[in-house]
């Protein structure tokens, strides 16, 4: 969890941190030994094997294309919205 929230290069400061408290992220504090999380087990085959029957729609900008400049890596929210409306309206 700490790794995904770290900004910048992984420096000595990153490696000097105490381990993350799982409870702070809504996770059990102790490892219960189960390995049945759908994303980490064989139960996710239905998701990873899914092949859509239509062509994917390409939206403007990047995966956060709907975000404005206040989030640090601005997308193109206006163009994204136009494309989304077009897709949702089936046009």
Buried (B, 14 or more C-beta within 10 A) or exposed (E): EEEEEEEEEEEEEEEEEEEEEEEEEEEEEEEEEEEEEEEEEEEEEEEEEEEEEEEEEEBBBEEBBBBEEEEEEBBBBEBBBEBBEEEEEEE
